[in-house]
Amino acid sequence: MKRKLALAAAVTTLGIATVAVAVPRVAPAKVEAGLNRVLTPGPWKASDAAQQLHDEALVVDLHADSLLWGRDLGVRAEQGQVDFPRLREGGVALQALTLVTRAPKGQNIHATDPGGVDNAQLLMVATGRAPATWTSPKARALAQAAEAHAYAESDGKVRIIRTKRDLKGMVIAHQRDKDVLGVWIGIEGAHALDGELAAVDELFEAGIRMMAPTHFFDNAVGGSAHGLEKGGLTELGRSVIARQEELGIAVDLAHASAQTQKDILAMATKPVVVSHTGVRGTCDTDRNLSDAQVRAIAASGGVIGIGFWETATCGTDAAAIARAMRYVRDLVGIEHVALGSDFDGAVATPFDASGMPLVTEALIAQGFTPDQLTLALGGNTLRVLDQTLPEH
């Protein structure tokens, strides 16, 4: 039996290796150009008053899948939505880079079957990642995390946030020099653990400081809002959440089923985040949070990152983003409002990272005061990070 399994694994690896030779590295660029689209041409300019308020804020975005695509984030690109130059142009102080480790072909917000072709696997092959990434979601997470650290090492003004001390130091440095950019690393879906509780510690050592239990499909940790069963936390899942909190890895409820959310909130001792979402109060889709879910997340002290794509906001401009943020503010208070773009997450957005001041202008139009802007644009997320990150 062991020989048969080894032979099957070898055949699988050989087949993937053949794809690696056959698929040129230009293919991911073409794929990304069709998926990570920007709906309106830049450059984008906010009013002088909005730009000034934007510049005074510490802007924090909870979600971008930019590492997946294998682009050099240190170089301003003509495709996709995020790289370090465009983040700086958009006045972003701190960006979450979230790691996608599995993406079943045909994934959707209603019911996703995890079987069949895995587009994340194909991207690992086509972008020339190491063979270990071809078969292991954990290896994919570790490889992308290593790339984030390599970017920080090559750009002296990019700082990886691992601790509260790192966060405080980055904030002080950014206030002195706007080119200083903080990055903290998250994971979309605990299937990246490869079913092993001990992998939580391994990913923590690699710099992971935020993780969602699920992505588009049910897994060994819990049910997804888009899965086939949509169940709650498993026993493994309860152990994973407890270990995350113990180590200092923020729990992200994005994509979690209603029951998984309830199970996590019942045991959570720290604020949770929803890194990228919409709310049904302004956009009634299966992807978005109900009023009851928003209230429960706020009760934990958490934040809700409003996404920038149409399924999240039922709109294709900054005004739709601001309406959703206002809805959260009016329902549970300004302290729970945050940005969660989902840039480079195979979604079309109204602008790329350099256009972030447009959100500030739209929030002003929705009646946000300067103090509320400070909180919504990043202050709330900084508070939650300070409550969840390890001390040292």
C-alpha positions as CSV (number, residue, x, y, z in Angstrom):
1,M,0.0,0.0,0.0
2,K,2.8,2.4,0.9
3,R,4.5,1.8,-2.4
4,K,1.2,2.4,-4.3
5,L,0.7,5.7,-2.4
6,A,4.3,6.8,-3.1
7,L,3.9,5.9,-6.8
8,A,0.7,7.9,-7.0
9,A,2.4,10.9,-5.4
10,A,5.3,10.6,-7.8
11,V,3.0,10.5,-10.8
12,T,1.1,13.5,-9.5
13,T,4.3,15.5,-8.9
14,L,5.5,14.5,-12.4
15,G,2.3,15.7,-13.9
16,I,2.6,19.1,-12.2
17,A,6.2,19.3,-13.2
18,T,5.2,18.9,-16.8
19,V,2.7,21.8,-16.3
20,A,5.6,23.9,-14.8
21,V,7.6,23.4,-18.0
22,A,4.7,24.0,-20.3
23,V,3.1,27.1,-18.7
24,P,5.3,30.2,-19.1
25,R,5.5,32.7,-16.3
26,V,3.7,35.2,-18.5
27,A,0.5,33.2,-18.0
28,P,-0.2,34.4,-14.4
29,A,0.2,38.0,-15.6
30,K,-2.5,37.4,-18.2
31,V,-4.8,35.7,-15.7
32,E,-4.3,38.5,-13.1
33,A,-5.0,41.2,-15.7
34,G,-8.4,39.6,-16.3
35,L,-9.2,39.1,-12.6
36,N,-7.7,42.0,-10.6
37,R,-9.3,44.7,-12.7
38,V,-9.6,48.5,-11.9
39,L,-12.9,49.9,-13.2
40,T,-11.9,53.5,-13.8
41,P,-8.6,54.8,-15.2
42,G,-6.3,56.7,-12.8
43,P,-4.7,58.8,-11.6
44,W,-7.4,59.5,-9.0
45,K,-7.5,62.9,-7.2
46,A,-9.5,63.8,-4.1
47,S,-10.3,67.3,-3.1
48,D,-7.6,69.3,-1.3
49,A,-9.6,69.2,2.0
50,A,-10.1,65.4,1.7
51,Q,-6.5,64.8,0.8
52,Q,-5.3,66.8,3.9
53,L,-7.5,64.7,6.2
54,H,-6.4,61.5,4.5
55,D,-2.7,62.5,5.0
56,E,-3.3,63.2,8.7
57,A,-4.8,59.7,9.3
58,L,-2.9,56.5,9.7
59,V,-4.6,54.5,7.0
60,V,-4.8,50.7,7.5
61,D,-6.2,48.1,5.1
62,L,-7.2,44.7,6.4
63,H,-6.9,42.6,3.3
64,A,-5.0,42.3,0.0
65,D,-4.1,39.0,-1.7
66,S,-1.2,40.5,-3.7
67,L,1.5,37.9,-2.8
68,L,-0.4,35.2,-4.5
69,W,0.3,36.4,-8.0
70,G,4.1,36.3,-8.0
71,R,4.6,40.0,-9.0
72,D,7.5,42.0,-7.6
73,L,5.6,44.2,-5.1
74,G,8.6,46.5,-4.9
75,V,8.0,47.7,-8.4
76,R,5.0,49.8,-9.6
77,A,3.0,47.6,-11.9
78,E,0.5,48.3,-14.6
79,Q,-1.6,45.4,-13.5
80,G,-3.3,44.4,-10.3
81,Q,-4.2,46.7,-7.5
82,V,-1.4,46.7,-4.9
83,D,2.4,47.2,-4.8
84,F,4.5,49.2,-2.4
85,P,4.8,52.3,-4.6
86,R,1.0,52.5,-5.1
87,L,0.4,51.9,-1.4
88,R,2.6,54.9,-0.7
89,E,0.9,57.0,-3.3
90,G,-2.4,56.2,-1.6
91,G,-1.2,57.2,1.8
92,V,-1.4,53.7,3.3
93,A,0.5,53.3,6.5
94,L,-0.2,49.6,7.2
95,Q,-1.3,46.9,4.8
96,A,-2.4,43.3,5.6
97,L,-1.0,40.9,3.0
98,T,-3.2,37.9,3.2
99,L,-2.1,34.5,1.9
100,V,-4.4,32.4,-0.4
101,T,-3.4,28.7,-0.3
102,R,-6.2,27.0,-2.0
103,A,-8.8,28.2,-4.6
104,P,-11.0,25.5,-6.1
105,K,-12.1,26.1,-9.7
106,G,-15.7,27.2,-9.7
107,Q,-15.6,28.7,-6.1
108,N,-18.6,30.9,-5.5
109,I,-20.4,32.6,-2.6
110,H,-23.3,30.1,-2.5
111,A,-21.9,26.5,-2.3
112,T,-18.3,25.6,-3.2
113,D,-17.1,22.1,-3.7
114,P,-13.4,21.9,-2.7
115,G,-12.6,19.1,-5.1
116,G,-11.2,19.2,-8.6
117,V,-8.8,21.7,-10.0
118,D,-7.1,24.0,-7.5
119,N,-6.2,27.3,-9.1
120,A,-3.9,28.2,-6.3
121,Q,-1.8,25.1,-7.0
122,L,-1.6,26.0,-10.7
123,L,-0.4,29.5,-9.8
124,M,2.3,28.1,-7.5
125,V,3.5,26.1,-10.5
126,A,3.2,28.8,-13.1
127,T,5.0,31.4,-10.9
128,G,7.9,29.1,-10.3
129,R,7.5,28.5,-6.6
130,A,9.3,25.5,-5.0
131,P,7.9,22.0,-5.7
132,A,6.8,21.7,-2.0
133,T,4.1,24.4,-2.8
134,W,2.7,22.2,-5.5
135,T,1.0,19.8,-3.1
136,S,0.9,21.5,0.3
137,P,-1.2,24.5,1.4
138,K,1.1,25.0,4.4
139,A,4.1,25.2,2.1
140,R,2.3,27.8,0.0
141,A,1.7,29.9,3.1
142,L,5.3,29.6,4.2
143,A,6.6,30.5,0.8
144,Q,4.4,33.6,0.5
145,A,5.3,34.7,4.0
146,A,9.0,34.3,3.2
147,E,8.5,36.5,0.1
148,A,7.0,39.2,2.3
149,H,10.0,39.1,4.6
150,A,12.3,39.3,1.6
151,Y,10.6,42.4,0.3
152,A,11.1,44.0,3.8
153,E,14.7,43.1,3.7
154,S,15.2,44.6,0.2
155,D,13.2,47.8,1.0
156,G,14.5,49.4,4.2
157,K,11.3,51.2,4.7
158,V,9.0,48.2,4.7
159,R,8.4,46.8,8.1
160,I,6.9,43.4,9.0
161,I,4.6,43.7,12.0
162,R,5.0,40.8,14.4
163,T,4.6,42.4,17.8
164,K,3.1,45.3,19.7
165,R,6.6,46.8,19.8
166,D,6.9,46.5,16.0
167,L,3.5,48.2,15.6
168,K,4.3,51.1,17.9
169,G,7.7,51.6,16.2
170,M,6.1,51.6,12.7
171,V,3.5,54.2,13.7
172,I,6.2,56.5,15.0
173,A,8.4,56.0,12.0
174,H,5.6,56.5,9.6
175,Q,4.6,59.8,11.2
176,R,8.1,61.0,10.6
177,D,8.5,59.5,7.1
178,K,5.4,58.7,5.0
179,D,7.4,56.3,2.9
180,V,7.7,53.9,5.9
181,L,5.1,51.1,5.3
182,G,4.0,48.5,7.7
183,V,2.9,45.0,6.6
184,W,1.4,42.3,8.6
185,I,0.6,38.8,7.3
186,G,-2.7,36.9,7.4
187,I,-4.0,33.7,6.0
188,E,-7.3,33.0,4.2
189,G,-8.4,29.7,5.6
190,A,-6.9,27.3,8.2
191,H,-6.7,24.5,5.6
192,A,-3.2,26.0,5.4
193,L,-2.5,24.0,8.6
194,D,-2.6,20.8,6.5
195,G,-4.8,19.4,9.4
196,E,-2.1,19.8,12.0
197,L,-2.6,21.9,15.2
198,A,1.2,22.2,15.6
199,A,1.3,24.1,12.3
200,V,-0.3,27.1,14.1
201,D,3.0,27.5,15.9
202,E,5.0,27.0,12.7
203,L,3.0,29.7,10.9
204,F,3.3,32.0,13.9
205,E,7.1,31.7,13.7
206,A,6.9,32.5,10.0
207,G,5.2,35.9,10.9
208,I,1.5,35.1,10.5
209,R,-0.5,37.4,12.8
210,M,-4.1,36.9,11.4
211,M,-5.9,33.8,10.2
212,A,-9.4,32.9,9.2
213,P,-10.8,29.5,10.0
214,T,-12.2,29.1,6.5
215,H,-12.1,30.5,3.0
216,F,-14.6,29.5,0.2
217,F,-15.1,25.9,1.4
218,D,-15.6,23.8,4.5
219,N,-12.5,22.4,6.0
220,A,-11.2,20.3,8.9
221,V,-11.4,23.4,11.2
222,G,-14.9,24.6,10.5
223,G,-17.7,25.5,8.1
224,S,-17.5,28.3,5.4
225,A,-20.4,30.6,4.6
226,H,-19.8,29.4,1.0
227,G,-19.3,25.7,1.8
228,L,-21.5,22.7,1.1
229,E,-22.4,22.0,4.7
230,K,-21.9,25.4,6.4
231,G,-21.4,23.8,9.8
232,G,-19.6,25.2,12.9
233,L,-16.2,24.7,14.5
234,T,-14.8,21.2,14.8
235,E,-12.9,20.0,17.8
236,L,-9.7,20.7,15.9
237,G,-11.1,24.2,15.1
238,R,-11.7,25.0,18.8
239,S,-8.1,24.0,19.5
240,V,-6.9,26.2,16.6
241,I,-8.8,29.3,17.7
242,A,-7.6,28.8,21.3
243,R,-4.0,28.5,20.2
244,Q,-4.3,31.6,17.9
245,E,-5.4,33.7,20.8
246,E,-2.7,32.3,23.1
247,L,0.1,33.1,20.6
248,G,-1.2,36.4,19.3
249,I,-2.7,35.6,15.9
250,A,-5.9,37.6,15.3
251,V,-9.0,35.6,14.4
252,D,-10.5,36.7,11.1
253,L,-14.2,35.8,10.6
254,A,-14.3,36.6,6.9
255,H,-15.9,33.7,5.0
256,A,-16.8,31.9,8.2
257,S,-20.3,30.3,8.3
258,A,-22.9,31.8,10.6
259,Q,-22.4,28.8,13.0
260,T,-18.6,29.0,12.9
261,Q,-18.9,32.7,13.7
262,K,-21.2,31.9,16.7
263,D,-18.9,29.2,17.9
264,I,-15.8,31.5,17.8
265,L,-17.5,34.4,19.4
266,A,-18.7,32.2,22.2
267,M,-15.1,31.3,23.1
268,A,-13.2,34.4,22.0
269,T,-11.4,36.3,24.7
270,K,-10.0,39.0,22.4
271,P,-11.6,41.2,19.7
272,V,-12.1,39.5,16.3
273,V,-11.8,41.0,12.9
274,V,-13.7,40.6,9.6
275,S,-11.0,41.5,7.2
276,H,-13.1,42.0,4.1
277,T,-16.9,42.0,3.8
278,G,-20.0,43.9,3.1
279,V,-23.2,44.3,5.1
280,R,-26.7,43.2,4.1
281,G,-28.0,46.5,5.3
282,T,-26.7,48.1,2.1
283,C,-26.1,45.0,-0.1
284,D,-28.2,41.9,0.6
285,T,-26.0,39.1,-0.7
286,D,-24.9,35.7,0.7
287,R,-21.4,37.1,1.0
288,N,-22.3,39.8,3.5
289,L,-23.0,40.2,7.3
290,S,-26.5,40.4,8.8
291,D,-27.2,43.1,11.4
292,A,-27.1,40.4,14.1
293,Q,-23.6,39.3,12.9
294,V,-22.4,42.9,12.9
295,R,-23.7,43.4,16.5
296,A,-22.0,40.2,17.7
297,I,-18.7,41.1,16.2
298,A,-18.9,44.6,17.7
299,A,-19.7,43.1,21.1
300,S,-16.3,41.3,21.0
301,G,-14.7,44.7,20.5
302,G,-13.8,43.8,16.9
303,V,-13.7,45.6,13.6
304,I,-15.5,45.1,10.3
305,G,-13.4,45.8,7.2
306,I,-15.6,46.9,4.4
307,G,-14.6,45.6,1.0
308,F,-14.3,47.6,-2.3
309,W,-15.9,45.2,-4.8
310,E,-19.4,45.1,-6.1
311,T,-20.7,42.0,-4.3
312,A,-19.7,43.6,-1.0
313,T,-21.2,47.1,-1.6
314,C,-23.7,46.7,-4.5
315,G,-21.8,49.5,-6.2
316,T,-18.8,50.3,-8.2
317,D,-17.5,53.5,-6.7
318,A,-16.2,55.0,-3.4
319,A,-19.6,56.2,-2.5
320,A,-20.9,52.6,-2.2
321,I,-17.9,51.8,0.1
322,A,-18.7,54.8,2.3
323,R,-22.4,53.9,2.5
324,A,-21.5,50.5,3.9
325,M,-19.1,52.0,6.4
326,R,-21.7,54.6,7.5
327,Y,-24.2,51.7,8.0
328,V,-21.8,50.0,10.4
329,R,-21.2,53.2,12.2
330,D,-24.9,53.9,12.6
331,L,-25.7,50.4,13.7
332,V,-22.9,49.6,16.2
333,G,-20.7,52.7,16.5
334,I,-17.7,54.3,14.8
335,E,-15.3,52.1,16.9
336,H,-16.0,49.1,14.7
337,V,-15.6,50.5,11.2
338,A,-12.5,49.6,9.2
339,L,-11.2,49.2,5.6
340,G,-10.9,45.8,4.0
341,S,-10.4,46.3,0.3
342,D,-9.7,42.8,-0.9
343,F,-7.3,44.3,-3.4
344,D,-5.8,41.6,-5.7
345,G,-8.4,39.1,-4.5
346,A,-9.7,38.3,-8.0
347,V,-12.2,41.2,-7.8
348,A,-12.7,44.4,-9.7
349,T,-12.4,47.6,-7.7
350,P,-13.1,51.3,-8.5
351,F,-9.4,52.2,-8.1
352,D,-6.2,50.7,-7.0
353,A,-4.3,51.4,-3.8
354,S,-3.1,54.8,-5.1
355,G,-6.7,55.9,-5.1
356,M,-7.4,55.4,-1.4
357,P,-8.0,59.2,-0.7
358,L,-11.3,58.8,-2.7
359,V,-12.7,56.7,0.2
360,T,-11.9,59.6,2.6
361,E,-13.7,62.0,0.3
362,A,-16.7,59.7,0.1
363,L,-16.8,59.3,3.9
364,I,-16.8,63.1,4.3
365,A,-19.8,63.2,2.0
366,Q,-21.5,60.7,4.2
367,G,-21.1,62.9,7.2
368,F,-18.0,61.5,8.9
369,T,-16.2,64.0,11.2
370,P,-12.4,64.3,11.2
371,D,-12.3,62.3,14.5
372,Q,-14.5,59.6,12.9
373,L,-12.3,59.5,9.8
374,T,-9.2,58.9,12.0
375,L,-10.9,55.9,13.6
376,A,-12.5,54.4,10.4
377,L,-9.4,54.8,8.2
378,G,-7.1,53.0,10.6
379,G,-7.4,53.9,14.2
380,N,-9.9,51.1,15.0
381,T,-7.7,48.4,13.4
382,L,-4.6,49.7,15.2
383,R,-6.5,49.3,18.5
384,V,-7.5,45.7,17.7
385,L,-4.0,44.8,16.6
386,D,-2.6,46.3,19.9
387,Q,-5.0,44.0,21.7
388,T,-4.2,40.9,19.8
389,L,-0.5,41.0,18.9
390,P,2.1,39.5,21.2
391,E,4.1,41.9,23.3
392,H,7.5,40.9,22.0
